[in-house]
Amino acid sequence: MRIGPWVLLLVPWLAACPRDDAPVSRGDVAIDDSDPSADGYLRWLEDQSMLARAGKLARRYSGAGAMWRHPYARPQPRAASALASVWFTAYPASMITRPGTTVLGALGDEKLWSVFRDIGIRGMHTGPMKLSGGVVDRRFTPTVDGNFDRISFAIDPTFGTEAEYLRLTRTARAHGGVVIGDIIPGHTGKGPDFRLAERAYRDYPGIFHMVEIDPKDWPLLPPVPSGRDSVNLLPSVVDQLRERGYVVGRLPRTIFYAPGIKESDWSATAAVRGADGKSRRWVYLHYFKEGQPTLNWLDPSFAAQRLVLGDALHSLGTLGEGMLRLDANGFLGIEIDPRGGPAWSEGHPLSVTSNQLVGSLVRKLGGFTFQELNLTLEDIQTMSRGGADLSYDFVTRPAVHHALVTGDAEFLRLMLGLQRRYNIDPAGLIHALQNHDELTLELVHFWTAHRDDPFAFRGRTLRGGELRDLVRDEMHKALLAPRAPYNLKAANGVSCTSASLIAAGLGFRELDKLTDEQRQQIQRAHLLLALYNAMQPGVFAVSGWDLVGALTLPGDSVKALLADGDTRWINRGAYDLLGDNPGAKTASAAPRLPRAAALYGPLPEQLKRPGSFAAQLRRMLQVRQGRRVHESEQIDVPPVKGRGLVVMVHRLPGGSALQVTAINFGREGIEEEVPIRGGRDGAAVEDLLEQRPALQLTARGLPLKLGPLEGRALLIK
C-alpha cells in the first residue's frame, strides 16, 4: 500500500511516546485554580495551542531517516488514486448511529466496511473531526462551520475518541481500504492560538493575517457588541484602513456575504490586554466566517507553516491516515494592488509555493493530498504542478449538473474541451456526487480572468461573464422557488441534495408527494450522474446522502442554523447507512441535525434488491474496477449533434481497447454516429453494464441510440 510501511510501523511507536495531544472536553476545562494570574492563563493557552503541539511533533521527525524514503517533489495523481479509486465522503455531524455508538465507532464498524467492500468503496474521507470552534476564557465554544474552524489536534469528543479513530484506520486497512483526513491551511478557529495572538504573545500574531491598530485610529473601528469578541467592518472602513497602510483592502469577492452579518472579509477585535500589559485592538482577515481567522503564509516567524505542517504530522503519523484534503488552499497568498483595486487574493504565487510545501512534506511522509480548488482552470492546472496530488473536479461538476437539469449538454462539452485545452488530466481529479457544500455555481473561470473572453455557445459568441450569467440564471430558475421551494439559494450557488436537484430538474415541485414512478425517475437520473463521474479516469466519490437518496431538510427544521445566512444546512440532513437506528429522529452528534427523508433506504436492504440504487451502483463499480477505467487515459471528447449528448473516449491500460462513456442528458431519444478516434471499421462493441455484444463500429464511427436520460458504458475491442 502506497502510504509506506514505515508509516504503519510509526503508529504504535508514536502511541508509546509521551502524549502532546491529551483530549479536551467541551465546556469548562479543569485547570489549576490556585494560579488565577494572567501568566497562568497564558501558560494554559500555550499548552492547549496547536503551534506548541506542532513543535513537539516536529521534534519526533527531525533527523530521522524515515524522512528520506519517498519521492516528494512531483504530484503523483495515479499513485494516489491507486490507493483507493472509489471513496465514501462522510459528514460526521449527519450520521445516525446505533444507540450508544459514537460516530467514530460507526465509521469503524466491521459491518459498514463489509458493505462498502461489497459495493466497491475502498476509501473513506471522514471530513474534519478534530476539535473546532473557539475559546472564551477557559471555556471551549462550538464550531461555527461544521468543524472547519480547527483549534486543536485532538479528536472532537462529539464524534468519539482517538482510540476509536485508530480502530477505524486499522479496520480500513484490514478491508484493503484507507482513511482520508483533512488539514486546513487557510484558517483556524478562534482557539488558544488566536487568543494568544490577540495578546501579542511571542510569535503567535505571526500565525494570522492580523494587524495591530494604533490607538489614535481606534475611532475608525466600530464598537464590539455586547457578548461578542469582534465586529465585522463595513467596506468603507476597510478602504480607510487601506489608505492608512494597515490592510491590503477589499478582496475581489466576499464569500458568505450577508448584509449586517458579513459585509467585508475583515473584522476588528475588542480591546485585549496583552502579555506585556498593553491593550490592543486588531483587525484580522477571514475569507469565510468571522470565527475563521486567515493564516499568514509569509510572516517572518513562519508560525502558520509550523502549525499546519504539525497538523499533517499528527494526521499521518499518529492517526494513521493515508491522504489529506487541503481545504481552502487557494487562499494562502494576498497582496495589495498598487493601482488601488481589490487585493490580489486568488491564484497568487504564494498559494502555489505554500501548496508545494505542504504537498511535498506529505509525500515525504509516504502520504498524498487532494485539494478543493474552485478557481480558474489555469489556477487549477498551475497549483497541480507541485502541490496536491489530486484536485476536486470543479472543472466539469457545475456543467454536468447543468446538463442534467436543462437537458442540454453543450456547456458540459465546452468544459470538457477547456479541460483538454488546459491539460487538466481527469485522472488527477476527484469526480464526486454530493458533498457537504452547496451546488457550486461560481464558475470562477468565467467570472474573473476570462470574463471578457469570447466563447462559442448555442450558435453565438458570448463573453465569459455573459456565459456565466446565462448558466447561473438557468440553474437558479430551475432549482429554486417557485419551481422547487425545497431548495435554497446559497452564497455560491444552490443548497440542495443530488436527489432534490434531480427532482427540481424533472419538474417535481412537492417532495412529500412523490409517486413511485417519480422516485424511479429520480433514481434513474441519479445513476446517470454516477455513470458520468465513475466511468472516466480518476477517483469517484459518493456521499452518504447519495447512497440513501436523501432529500433536503425543511428550512424551519434548521432555522437556528440558517440564522447567519448559511443555507447549506438543509442539504446536510441526518442519514442512517445501515438502518441500525430506525427510530432516531436526529443525527447522533451535535448539532443534532434532523433525519432527512431518504428515497432509497439503508444499504443492507438496498443490496438485496437488484433494482436499487446501491445494487446498480455496485454493478457499475465492478465494471469500473474490472476494466481499470480509473487507470485509463481520456483521449477524446468527440463532436456530437445531439443536444443532450456527451461522449468520452478512454484508452484502457495496456492500450489494447477503448472504453466509451456515452450519456444522453436530454428529454428526447437520440440516434447518431459518433466518430471515434483510434477505432477501426468493423470493431466489435460490447455493452459493459449489460455484458453483451452491442453493435459494431462503421467507417463513420460509433452508431449510438440512446433514450431520454440514458447512458451506456461501451468497450471497443
Secondary structure, DSSP 4 states (H G I P E B T S, - for coil): -TT-HHHHHHHHHHHHSPPS-----SEEPP--TT--SHHHHHHHHHHH-HHHHHHHHHHHHTT-GGGGSS--SS--HHHHHHH-SEEEE--GGGB---TT--HHHHHT-HHHHHHHHHHT--EEE----EEESEEETTEEE--SSTT-SEEEEEEPTTT--HHHHHHHHHHHHHTT-EEEEEE-TTB--BSHHHHHHHTT-TTGGGGBSEEEEPGGGGGGSPPPPTT-SEEEPPHHHHHHHHHTTSS----S--TT-BTTTBSSSEEEEPPEE-TTS-EEEEEEE-SS-TTSPBB-TT-TT-HHHHHHHHHHHIIIIIS--SEEEETTTT-S--B--TTSSS-B-SS-HHHHHHHHHHHHHHHHTT-EEEE---S-HHHHHHHTTTT-SEEE-TTTHHHHHHHHHHS--HHHHHHHHHHHHTT--GGGEEEES--SS-EE---HHHHTTTTTSEEEETTEEEEHHHHHHHHHHHHHHHHSTTT-TTSEEETTEEE--HHHHHHHHTT---GGG--HHHHHHHHHHHHHHHHHHHSSSSEEEEEHHHHHTBPPPPGGGGTTTTTTS-GGGGG--BB-SS-S-TT--B-SSTT-PBBPPBSS--HHHHTTSTTSHHHHHHHHHHHHHHTTGGG-EEEE------TTEEEEEEEPTTSS-EEEEEEE-SSS-EEEEE--TT--TT-EEEETTTTEEEEE-BTTBEEEEE-TTEEEEEEE-
